[in-house]
Amino acid sequence: VPTTVMHVQTCGYQIPSSSPSSVSVICLSTITPGNFLWICVANVNSAVNSPTWSGDSGTFTLDMANTSVTGSTYGSCYKVASAGGGGTTITLTASNLSWTGLTLEEFANVGLLDVNDTPVEGGPSSSPASNSISPTANGDLILGFSTVSAGGGPPTYTAGTGFTLGAGSTYTAQNEYLVQTTAAPISATFALSNSTRSWVAHAAAYKHK
């Protein structure tokens, strides 16, 4: 019998340093073994090279490759299809971290990847939007991520229609998600509190178990 995707928890953190050696997200609840994790990174000035993940024994796989916003902020996303669980802290270590935002979502009953888009760079504008994707199964988990160009005060994100705002870092990274009852083309859309930033937007769809 098919199961329904369930959102378990949201965790987001920004390291308050220009050049940390690592950044961690600490969740309020222990991660459940077998659950699905989606982790996105925003890094200022350079792509995160050769990242090392720790805190969970699951396999960290690249979902969205490093994509730059006018060369100032780089976004990337990773997934853990089946978490080892038992902990609350996930740590990213890399040699070139800079004002790094880290966002994490935990879900239950997530299955295989259905469709993954090519990230879009756009703006300056107040309306980040990914490419349209076409899920093939009812009940897919739709995931959205956005990051913005560096400089000035941090904008406030609002989730797109039907989406729930997920983890966000203080400065440059934001997740959103929805469970799509009936399969149909969809984009991950956001609204920003100002229109002065360029942005990257990304969407992916995962089937339920």
N, CA and C of each residue as an Amber inpcrd file, in Angstrom:
protein
   627
   0.8510000  -1.1810000   0.0000000   0.0000000   0.0000000   0.0000000
   0.8930000   1.2390000   0.0000000   0.7170000   2.1580000  -0.9740000
   1.5400000   3.3660000  -1.0000000   1.3650000   4.1920000   0.2690000
   2.4080000   4.8470000   0.6710000   2.3650000   5.6980000   1.8560000
   2.4290000   7.1610000   1.4430000   2.0640000   8.0430000   2.3650000
   2.0800000   9.4790000   2.1080000   3.3560000  10.0880000   2.6580000
   3.9850000  10.9420000   1.8780000   5.1710000  11.6530000   2.3490000
   4.7920000  12.5340000   3.5350000   5.6170000  12.5080000   4.5640000
   5.3760000  13.3190000   5.7560000   6.6100000  14.1520000   6.0710000
   6.4020000  15.4450000   6.3100000   7.4990000  16.3090000   6.7460000
   7.7110000  16.1090000   8.2320000   8.9640000  15.8480000   8.6220000
   9.2750000  15.5360000  10.0220000   9.8050000  16.7560000  10.7540000
  10.8110000  17.4070000  10.1770000  11.3620000  18.5960000  10.8360000
  12.1830000  19.4230000   9.8530000  12.3690000  20.6900000  10.2360000
  13.1350000  21.6710000   9.4870000  14.2740000  22.1550000  10.3530000
  15.4700000  22.2740000   9.7700000  16.6230000  22.7870000  10.4980000
  17.3970000  23.7260000   9.5800000  17.7810000  24.8840000  10.0670000
  18.5440000  25.8200000   9.2560000  19.5090000  26.6140000  10.1050000
  20.6950000  26.9070000   9.5440000  21.6990000  27.6250000  10.3310000
  22.6490000  28.3800000   9.4220000  23.0870000  29.5270000   9.8710000
  24.1360000  30.2920000   9.1880000  25.2960000  30.4700000  10.1470000
  26.4810000  30.0670000   9.7160000  27.6460000  30.2410000  10.5780000
  28.0220000  31.7290000  10.6230000  28.1540000  32.3150000  11.7930000
  28.4550000  33.7500000  11.8830000  29.9420000  34.0390000  11.7330000
  30.5040000  33.6520000  10.5900000  31.9240000  33.8480000  10.3600000
  32.2020000  33.9110000   8.8640000  33.1940000  34.6810000   8.4730000
  33.5010000  34.8100000   7.0540000  34.2810000  33.6190000   6.5100000
  34.9800000  32.8790000   7.3630000  35.8000000  31.7770000   6.8570000
  35.8850000  30.6320000   7.8660000  34.7760000  29.9680000   8.1550000
  34.8140000  28.8310000   9.0840000  35.4160000  27.6080000   8.3940000
  35.8970000  26.6610000   9.1830000  36.3740000  25.4060000   8.6110000
  35.2330000  24.4080000   8.4500000  34.1490000  24.6250000   9.1960000
  32.9830000  23.7510000   9.0890000  31.7490000  24.5140000   9.5450000
  30.5900000  24.0110000   9.1630000  29.3130000  24.5850000   9.5940000
  28.3720000  23.4390000   9.8930000  27.6020000  23.5830000  10.9670000
  26.7070000  22.5130000  11.3960000  25.2810000  23.0090000  11.5150000
  24.3460000  22.1230000  11.2260000  22.9400000  22.3730000  11.5030000
  22.5390000  21.4150000  12.6150000  21.9020000  21.9570000  13.6510000
  21.4990000  21.1610000  14.8040000  19.9790000  21.0940000  14.8440000
  19.4280000  19.9090000  14.6910000  17.9830000  19.7140000  14.6740000
  17.4510000  19.5500000  16.0950000  16.2120000  19.9310000  16.2950000
  15.6130000  19.8380000  17.6280000  15.3210000  18.4060000  18.0210000
  15.0370000  17.5530000  17.0310000  14.7140000  16.1530000  17.3030000
  15.7450000  15.2380000  16.6550000  15.8980000  14.0540000  17.2110000
  16.8100000  13.0660000  16.6620000  16.3260000  12.6230000  15.2800000
  17.2420000  12.5470000  14.3290000  16.9130000  12.0970000  12.9830000
  16.5470000  10.6120000  13.0250000  15.4690000  10.2550000  12.3420000
  14.9540000   8.8880000  12.3640000  15.6480000   8.0230000  11.3130000
  16.1270000   6.8370000  11.6940000  16.7530000   5.9470000  10.7080000
  15.8120000   5.6510000   9.5370000  16.3610000   5.7000000   8.3260000
  15.5840000   5.4110000   7.1260000  14.8870000   6.6020000   6.5160000
  14.8380000   7.7290000   7.2160000  14.1820000   8.9050000   6.6610000
  15.0420000   9.5720000   5.5930000  14.3970000  10.4440000   4.8220000
  15.0180000  11.1600000   3.7050000  15.4470000  12.5420000   4.1920000
  16.6850000  12.9170000   3.8840000  17.1920000  14.2410000   4.2240000
  17.5070000  15.0140000   2.9510000  17.1500000  16.2810000   2.9400000
  17.4890000  17.1790000   1.8190000  18.1950000  18.3750000   2.4060000
  19.4450000  18.5920000   1.9830000  20.3150000  19.5820000   2.6010000
  20.8390000  20.5160000   1.5130000  20.6430000  21.8100000   1.7080000
  21.1170000  22.7830000   0.7210000  22.1130000  23.7450000   1.3510000
  23.0180000  24.2330000   0.5180000  24.1360000  25.0610000   0.9680000
  24.1790000  26.3370000   0.1370000  24.4080000  27.4620000   0.7870000
  24.7140000  28.7150000   0.0880000  26.0510000  29.2090000   0.6080000
  26.9630000  29.4970000  -0.3010000  28.3150000  29.9040000   0.0780000
  28.7020000  31.1440000  -0.7130000  29.2440000  32.1440000  -0.0350000
  29.5710000  33.4240000  -0.6720000  30.9670000  33.3670000  -1.2920000
  31.0740000  33.8860000  -2.4940000  32.3350000  34.1170000  -3.2250000
  32.8920000  32.9160000  -3.9720000  32.5550000  31.6940000  -3.5850000
  33.1180000  30.5470000  -4.2990000  32.2440000  29.3150000  -4.1010000
  32.3610000  28.3770000  -5.0440000  31.6700000  27.1030000  -4.9170000
  32.2990000  26.2930000  -3.7920000  31.4890000  25.4930000  -3.1090000
  32.0060000  24.5990000  -2.0710000  32.6820000  23.4190000  -2.7600000
  33.9760000  23.3030000  -2.5610000  34.7500000  22.2650000  -3.2270000
  35.0350000  21.0920000  -2.2960000  34.8850000  19.8820000  -2.8090000
  35.2130000  18.6470000  -2.0800000  34.6360000  18.6450000  -0.6620000
  33.3230000  18.8140000  -0.5280000  32.7310000  18.8440000   0.8140000
  32.8050000  17.4800000   1.5020000  32.9620000  17.5170000   2.8070000
  32.9160000  16.3160000   3.6380000  31.7500000  16.4510000   4.5980000
  30.8920000  15.4380000   4.6410000  29.7260000  15.4670000   5.5110000
  29.9300000  14.5050000   6.6720000  29.4510000  14.8800000   7.8390000
  29.5180000  14.0010000   9.0020000  28.2730000  14.2090000   9.8610000
  28.0240000  13.2670000  10.7510000  26.8740000  13.3540000  11.6440000
  25.7820000  12.3670000  11.3310000  25.8800000  11.7210000  10.1460000
  24.9280000  10.6710000   9.7980000  25.6430000   9.6580000   8.9080000
  25.3200000   8.3940000   9.1040000  26.0000000   7.3330000   8.3700000
  25.4090000   7.0870000   6.9920000  24.3180000   7.7960000   6.6480000
  23.7360000   7.6650000   5.3190000  24.6590000   8.2430000   4.2530000
  24.3600000   7.9420000   2.9920000  25.1740000   8.4110000   1.8730000
  24.6810000   9.7700000   1.3860000  25.5730000  10.7550000   1.3610000
  25.2450000  12.1010000   0.8900000  25.5080000  12.1610000  -0.6130000
  24.4650000  12.4540000  -1.3850000  24.5480000  12.4610000  -2.8450000
  24.1650000  13.8360000  -3.3640000  24.9190000  14.3280000  -4.3460000
  24.6400000  15.6470000  -4.9200000  23.3070000  15.6320000  -5.6600000
  22.4420000  16.5860000  -5.3360000  21.1400000  16.7380000  -5.9940000
  21.1660000  17.9260000  -6.9610000  21.7360000  19.0510000  -6.5320000
  21.8880000  20.2430000  -7.3740000  23.3330000  20.6780000  -7.3270000
  24.0040000  20.6580000  -8.4690000  25.4120000  21.0360000  -8.5270000
  25.5830000  22.5220000  -8.2470000  26.7840000  22.9060000  -7.8070000
  27.0760000  24.3030000  -7.5150000  26.6540000  25.2130000  -8.6660000
  25.8030000  26.1800000  -8.3460000  25.3100000  27.1470000  -9.3240000
  25.4700000  28.5360000  -8.7310000  26.0490000  29.4650000  -9.4890000
  26.3470000  30.7830000  -8.9360000  25.2640000  31.7960000  -9.2660000
  25.1230000  32.7610000  -8.3630000  24.2860000  33.9340000  -8.5990000
  25.2220000  35.0860000  -8.8970000  25.3610000  35.4390000 -10.1700000
  26.2650000  36.5050000 -10.6300000  27.6630000  36.3810000 -10.0270000
  28.0800000  35.1540000  -9.7580000  29.4180000  34.9310000  -9.2340000
  29.6160000  35.3070000  -7.7870000  28.5480000  35.6790000  -7.0700000
  28.7260000  36.1540000  -5.6940000  28.2940000  35.1400000  -4.6480000
  27.2540000  34.3600000  -4.9230000  26.7950000  33.3270000  -4.0130000
  26.6060000  32.0400000  -4.8080000  27.0190000  30.9380000  -4.2290000
  26.9130000  29.6390000  -4.8980000  25.9790000  28.7320000  -4.0970000
  24.9970000  28.1470000  -4.7750000  24.0650000  27.2410000  -4.1360000
  24.2820000  25.8140000  -4.5990000  24.0620000  24.8540000  -3.7140000
  24.1110000  23.4360000  -4.0460000  23.2170000  22.6800000  -3.0720000
  22.7070000  21.5210000  -3.4960000  21.8420000  20.7140000  -2.6470000
  22.2850000  19.2540000  -2.6730000  22.0710000  18.5760000  -1.5520000
  22.4300000  17.1760000  -1.3890000  21.2490000  16.4140000  -0.7860000
  21.2380000  15.1020000  -1.0120000  20.1960000  14.2680000  -0.4170000
  20.8420000  13.0890000   0.2970000  20.1420000  12.6080000   1.3140000
  20.4500000  11.3320000   1.9480000  19.1850000  10.5060000   1.8080000
  19.2200000   9.4890000   0.9420000  18.0110000   8.7250000   0.6360000
  17.5240000   7.9230000   1.8370000  18.4380000   7.4560000   2.6600000
  18.0790000   6.6650000   3.8390000  19.0450000   7.0120000   4.9570000
  18.5920000   7.8530000   5.8770000  19.4520000   8.3270000   6.9610000
  19.8150000   7.1900000   7.9090000  21.0430000   7.2510000   8.4180000
  21.4270000   6.3120000   9.4670000  20.6830000   6.6130000  10.7550000
  20.4540000   7.9150000  10.9800000  19.6500000   8.3500000  12.1280000
  20.4000000   8.2450000  13.4430000  19.7020000   8.6950000  14.4780000
  20.2310000   8.5990000  15.8310000  20.9040000   9.8520000  16.3360000
  21.1670000  10.8190000  15.4470000  21.8260000  12.0500000  15.8600000
  20.9710000  13.2710000  15.5860000  21.4860000  14.4230000  15.9620000
  20.7730000  15.6830000  15.7300000  21.6040000  16.6950000  14.9450000
  22.8750000  16.4030000  14.7100000  23.7770000  17.3860000  14.1290000
  24.3940000  16.8720000  12.8270000  24.2640000  17.6650000  11.7710000
  24.9020000  17.3760000  10.4910000  25.9340000  18.4740000  10.2360000
  27.1500000  18.0670000   9.8920000  28.2540000  19.0230000   9.7280000
  28.8340000  18.9350000   8.3300000  29.0520000  20.1080000   7.7360000
  29.7290000  20.2460000   6.4490000  31.1100000  20.8320000   6.6950000
  32.1260000  20.1580000   6.1700000  33.4980000  20.6410000   6.2740000
  34.0570000  20.8370000   4.8700000  34.6670000  21.9900000   4.6280000
  35.3000000  22.2760000   3.3380000  36.3270000  23.3730000   3.5500000
  37.2460000  23.5030000   2.5910000  38.3550000  24.4350000   2.7740000
  38.0120000  25.8680000   2.4060000  36.8860000  26.0700000   1.7230000
  36.6100000  27.4120000   1.2030000  35.2260000  27.9100000   1.6130000
  34.8030000  27.6330000   2.8320000  33.5100000  28.1140000   3.3060000
  33.5830000  29.6110000   3.5920000  32.5040000  30.3290000   3.2830000
  32.4610000  31.7740000   3.4910000  31.0200000  32.2140000   3.7100000
  30.7140000  32.6770000   4.9170000  29.3550000  33.0990000   5.2670000
  28.3410000  32.0460000   4.7820000  28.5600000  30.8260000   5.1970000
  27.8480000  29.6720000   4.6470000  26.4990000  29.4520000   5.3300000
  25.4460000  29.3690000   4.5160000  24.1220000  29.0110000   5.0080000
  23.8720000  27.5320000   4.7590000  23.2690000  26.8540000   5.7200000
  23.0070000  25.4140000   5.6200000  21.5580000  25.1620000   6.0230000
  20.7970000  24.5100000   5.1470000  19.3760000  24.2680000   5.4120000
  19.0700000  22.7860000   5.2450000  18.2380000  22.2350000   6.1150000
  17.9550000  20.7960000   6.1080000  16.4730000  20.5420000   6.3250000
  15.9330000  19.6070000   5.5400000  14.5710000  19.0990000   5.7360000
  14.6390000  17.5930000   5.9320000  13.8460000  17.0830000   6.8650000
  13.7150000  15.6300000   7.0730000  12.2880000  15.2030000   6.7300000
  12.1760000  14.1350000   5.9320000  10.8760000  13.6100000   5.5230000
  10.8280000  12.1000000   5.7540000   9.6220000  11.5850000   5.9630000
   9.3870000  10.1450000   6.0230000   8.6430000   9.6980000   4.7710000
   8.8840000   8.4690000   4.3680000   8.1610000   7.8080000   3.2660000
   8.5060000   8.3680000   1.8860000   9.7350000   8.8490000   1.7090000
  10.1820000   9.3490000   0.4060000  10.9020000   8.2330000  -0.3360000
  10.5640000   8.0850000  -1.6200000  11.1540000   7.0420000  -2.4420000
  12.1670000   7.5780000  -3.4290000  12.0820000   7.1170000  -4.6710000
  13.0670000   7.4370000  -5.6930000  12.8400000   8.8170000  -6.3020000
  13.9140000   9.3810000  -6.8590000  13.8050000  10.6270000  -7.6070000
  12.8810000  10.4430000  -8.7960000  11.9670000  11.3850000  -8.9870000
  11.0760000  11.3800000 -10.1500000  11.6510000  12.2840000 -11.2390000
  11.8810000  13.5440000 -10.9150000  12.4230000  14.4780000 -11.9090000
  13.2020000  15.5740000 -11.1950000  14.2860000  16.0300000 -11.8250000
  15.1670000  17.0450000 -11.2580000  15.4170000  18.1030000 -12.3230000
  15.2940000  19.3860000 -11.9730000  15.4490000  20.4150000 -12.9930000
  16.8900000  20.9170000 -13.0800000  17.1500000  21.7440000 -14.0810000
  18.4010000  22.4880000 -14.1820000  18.1990000  23.8180000 -13.4790000
  19.0240000  24.1570000 -12.4910000  18.8220000  25.4060000 -11.7510000
  18.7910000  26.6260000 -12.6780000  17.9940000  27.6100000 -12.2880000
  17.8200000  28.8360000 -13.0630000  18.4360000  30.0050000 -12.3180000
  19.2000000  30.8390000 -13.0240000  19.6790000  32.0990000 -12.4660000
  18.8670000  33.2280000 -13.0790000  18.4060000  34.1640000 -12.2560000
  17.5880000  35.2520000 -12.7710000  17.6860000  36.4920000 -11.9140000
  16.8520000  37.4810000 -12.2520000  16.8220000  38.7260000 -11.5220000
  17.8170000  39.7500000 -12.0630000  17.9500000  40.8800000 -11.3650000
  17.3280000  41.1910000 -10.0830000  15.7930000  41.2880000 -10.1900000
  15.1190000  40.6700000  -9.2230000  13.6710000  40.7410000  -9.1450000
  13.2420000  40.1920000  -7.7810000  11.9600000  40.3140000  -7.4890000
  11.4300000  39.8180000  -6.2130000  10.7190000  38.4850000  -6.3610000
  10.9200000  37.7870000  -7.5030000  10.1340000  36.5740000  -7.7460000
  10.9750000  35.4270000  -8.3070000  11.8420000  34.8410000  -7.4820000
  12.5960000  33.6700000  -7.9370000  11.6510000  32.5470000  -8.3670000
  12.0160000  31.8560000  -9.4440000  11.2000000  30.7420000  -9.9380000
  12.0980000  29.7500000 -10.6610000  11.9050000  28.4720000 -10.3660000
  12.6670000  27.4270000 -11.0320000  12.0860000  27.1430000 -12.4110000
  12.7700000  26.3280000 -13.1720000  12.1730000  25.7580000 -14.3710000
  10.9500000  24.9350000 -13.9790000  10.0150000  24.7770000 -14.9010000
   8.8710000  23.9000000 -14.6710000   9.3280000  22.4460000 -14.7780000
   8.8730000  21.6190000 -13.8410000   9.1270000  20.1880000 -13.9050000
   7.7890000  19.4700000 -14.0340000   7.8300000  18.2350000 -14.5240000
   6.5970000  17.4780000 -14.7710000   6.6370000  16.1480000 -14.0200000
   6.1990000  16.1360000 -12.7700000   6.1590000  14.8870000 -12.0120000
   5.2860000  13.8450000 -12.7180000   5.6330000  12.5820000 -12.5480000
   4.9020000  11.5070000 -13.2270000   4.0070000  10.7130000 -12.2850000
   4.0890000  10.9860000 -10.9850000   3.3230000  10.1920000 -10.0170000
   2.5390000  11.0900000  -9.0780000   1.3310000  10.7130000  -8.7610000
   0.5530000  11.4220000  -7.7430000   1.2440000  11.2770000  -6.3850000
   1.1580000  12.3170000  -5.5790000   1.7250000  12.2580000  -4.2360000
   3.2020000  12.5420000  -4.1560000   3.8020000  13.0570000  -5.2480000
   5.2260000  13.3870000  -5.2200000   5.5260000  14.4770000  -4.1940000
   6.7190000  14.3840000  -3.6000000   7.2620000  15.4660000  -2.7950000
   7.9730000  16.4370000  -3.7260000   7.5360000  17.7020000  -3.7310000
   8.1610000  18.7420000  -4.5490000   9.0270000  19.6030000  -3.6380000
  10.3030000  19.7000000  -3.9700000  11.2510000  20.4580000  -3.1660000
  11.7390000  21.6670000  -3.9470000  11.8230000  22.8130000  -3.2870000
  12.3340000  24.0200000  -3.9050000  13.4410000  24.6240000  -3.0690000
  14.4090000  25.2420000  -3.7410000  15.5170000  25.9110000  -3.0580000
  15.8480000  27.1960000  -3.7990000  16.2190000  28.2280000  -3.0460000
  16.6600000  29.4790000  -3.6560000  17.7600000  30.1080000  -2.8180000
  18.6580000  30.7970000  -3.5020000  19.6540000  31.6220000  -2.8400000
  19.7950000  32.9160000  -3.6340000  20.3160000  33.9530000  -2.9840000
  20.3850000  35.2700000  -3.6290000  21.8030000  35.8060000  -3.6350000
  22.0220000  36.8250000  -4.4430000  23.3360000  37.4570000  -4.5230000
  23.6840000  38.1360000  -3.1990000  24.9800000  38.2100000  -2.9310000
  25.4600000  38.8120000  -1.6960000  25.3790000  40.3290000  -1.7640000
  25.4000000  40.9450000  -0.5690000  25.4080000  42.4050000  -0.4940000
  24.1390000  42.9620000   0.0970000  24.2850000  43.9270000   1.0030000
  23.1080000  44.5330000   1.6140000  22.5030000  43.6400000   2.6840000
  21.3770000  44.0800000   3.2140000  20.6960000  43.3010000   4.2410000
  19.9970000  42.0900000   3.6590000  19.7800000  41.0620000   4.4620000
  19.1370000  39.8500000   3.9630000  17.6640000  40.0750000   3.6310000
  17.2070000  39.6260000   2.4630000  15.7840000  39.7340000   2.1320000
  14.9760000  38.6740000   2.8650000  13.6870000  38.8960000   2.9810000
  12.7750000  37.9180000   3.5650000  12.1180000  37.1220000   2.4510000
  12.0790000  35.8060000   2.6010000  11.4360000  34.9280000   1.6260000
  10.0010000  34.6270000   2.0340000   9.1140000  34.5250000   1.0490000
   7.7620000  33.9950000   1.2150000   7.6260000  32.8170000   0.2640000
   6.9780000  31.7450000   0.7380000   6.8210000  30.5510000  -0.0920000
   5.8620000  30.8130000  -1.2450000   6.0770000  30.0860000  -2.3490000
   5.1830000  30.1560000  -3.4850000   3.8400000  29.5190000  -3.1850000
   2.8680000  29.7270000  -4.0670000   1.5140000  29.2100000  -3.8750000
   1.5250000  27.7000000  -3.6880000   0.9280000  27.2420000  -2.6010000
   0.8320000  25.8190000  -2.3020000   2.0040000  25.2560000  -1.5450000
   3.1260000  25.9740000  -1.5370000   4.3310000  25.5000000  -0.8540000
   4.3250000  25.9250000   0.6100000   5.0660000  25.1850000   1.4180000
   5.3310000  25.5470000   2.8070000   6.7820000  25.9660000   2.9160000
   7.0240000  27.0990000   3.5600000   8.3910000  27.5630000   3.7370000
   9.1290000  26.6220000   4.6800000  10.2900000  26.1710000   4.2670000
  11.0860000  25.2570000   5.0800000  12.2330000  25.9850000   5.7400000
  13.3760000  25.2900000   5.8300000  14.5380000  25.8540000   6.5050000
  15.0790000  27.0380000   5.7320000  15.5370000  28.0410000   6.4800000
  16.1850000  29.1980000   5.8850000  17.3630000  29.6150000   6.7400000
  18.4350000  30.0690000   6.1140000  19.5580000  30.6160000   6.8610000
  19.3740000  32.1260000   6.9630000  20.1230000  32.7370000   7.8450000
  19.9580000  34.1620000   8.1050000  20.1620000  34.9980000   6.8560000
  21.0160000  34.5390000   5.9630000  21.4290000  35.4220000   4.8800000
  20.9690000  34.9610000   3.4970000  21.3260000  33.7580000   3.0720000
  21.2550000  33.5220000   1.6370000  20.6050000  32.2250000   1.1810000
  19.9810000  31.4400000   2.0120000  19.4630000  30.1440000   1.5660000
  18.0410000  29.9160000   2.0830000  17.1810000  29.3350000   1.2300000
  15.8030000  29.0770000   1.6370000  15.2520000  27.8440000   0.9370000
  14.6110000  26.9630000   1.7150000  13.9170000  25.7850000   1.1920000
  12.4040000  26.0120000   1.2230000  11.6910000  25.2500000   0.3980000
  10.2410000  25.1420000   0.4880000   9.8480000  23.7440000  -0.0090000
   8.6080000  23.3430000   0.3090000   8.1920000  21.9970000  -0.0860000
   6.6780000  21.9130000  -0.1640000   6.2010000  20.9430000  -0.9280000
   4.7850000  20.5830000  -0.9220000   4.6560000  19.1330000  -1.3610000
   3.5550000  18.5020000  -0.9870000   3.1950000  17.1750000  -1.4750000
   2.0920000  17.3810000  -2.4940000   2.3600000  17.0270000  -3.7490000
   1.4410000  17.2960000  -4.8520000   0.4430000  16.1340000  -4.9760000
  -0.8120000  16.4000000  -4.6900000  -1.8300000  15.3450000  -4.6910000
  -1.9600000  14.6870000  -6.0600000  -2.0510000  15.4980000  -7.0990000
  -2.1990000  15.0020000  -8.4700000  -1.0470000  15.5120000  -9.3090000
  -0.3690000  14.6080000 -10.0040000   0.7970000  14.9860000 -10.7970000
   0.4370000  16.0180000 -11.8580000   1.2170000  17.0930000 -11.9250000
   1.0050000  18.1680000 -12.9070000   2.2740000  19.0040000 -12.9680000
   2.5280000  19.6720000 -14.0920000   3.7050000  20.5420000 -14.1790000
   3.6970000  21.5970000 -13.0720000   4.8880000  21.8820000 -12.5340000
   4.9770000  22.8060000 -11.4030000   6.3600000  23.4340000 -11.3640000
   6.4280000  24.6670000 -10.8640000   7.6940000  25.3530000 -10.6150000
   7.7910000  25.6730000  -9.1290000   9.0000000  25.7060000  -8.6190000
   9.2230000  26.1930000  -7.2580000   9.3520000  27.7100000  -7.3400000
   8.3900000  28.4120000  -6.7760000   8.3780000  29.8720000  -6.8290000
   8.4920000  30.4480000  -5.4310000   9.0780000  31.6200000  -5.3420000
   9.2550000  32.3320000  -4.0810000   8.9180000  33.8100000  -4.3070000
   8.7280000  34.5310000  -3.2170000   8.6500000  35.9900000  -3.2740000
   9.6800000  36.5600000  -2.3140000  10.4220000  37.5670000  -2.7720000
  11.4090000  38.2380000  -1.9480000  10.8750000  39.5820000  -1.4740000
  11.3770000  40.0340000  -0.3310000  10.9040000  41.2940000   0.2380000
  11.4340000  42.5100000  -0.5110000  12.4180000  42.3320000  -1.3980000
  12.8550000  43.4350000  -2.2470000  13.2290000  42.8830000  -3.6160000
  13.3950000  43.7700000  -4.5820000  13.6310000  43.3510000  -5.9600000
  15.0410000  43.6870000  -6.4400000  15.9680000  43.8630000  -5.5040000
  17.3090000  44.3040000  -5.8550000  18.3040000  43.1540000  -5.9860000
  17.8790000  41.9340000  -5.7060000  18.8050000  40.7990000  -5.7030000
  18.6170000  39.9170000  -6.9210000  19.7320000  39.4190000  -7.4390000
  19.6770000  38.3070000  -8.3720000  19.5420000  37.0170000  -7.5680000
  19.1630000  35.9310000  -8.2250000  18.8420000  34.7130000  -7.4830000
  19.0630000  33.4670000  -8.3320000  19.0970000  32.3360000  -7.6510000
  19.0440000  31.0120000  -8.2670000  17.8500000  30.2880000  -7.6690000
  17.1370000  29.5260000  -8.4890000  16.0140000  28.7140000  -8.0110000
  16.1350000  27.2970000  -8.5940000  15.7140000  26.3260000  -7.8090000
  15.8600000  24.9100000  -8.1770000  14.6460000  24.1440000  -7.6750000
  14.2440000  23.1120000  -8.4280000  13.1380000  22.2510000  -8.0050000
  13.4850000  20.7990000  -8.2960000  12.9510000  19.9090000  -7.4630000
  13.0930000  18.4690000  -7.6710000  11.8510000  17.7920000  -7.1460000
  11.5000000  16.6410000  -7.7460000  10.3370000  15.8700000  -7.3140000
  10.7740000  14.4470000  -6.9790000  10.2980000  13.9740000  -5.8190000
  10.5970000  12.6080000  -5.3730000   9.3010000  11.8430000  -5.1570000
   9.2920000  10.5990000  -5.5790000   8.1100000   9.7600000  -5.4060000
   7.9740000   9.3160000  -3.9420000   6.7580000   8.9850000  -3.5580000
   6.5510000   8.4140000  -2.2340000   6.7830000   6.9090000  -2.2840000
   7.0090000   6.3060000  -1.1280000   7.2280000   4.8670000  -1.0730000
   5.9030000   4.1180000  -1.2380000
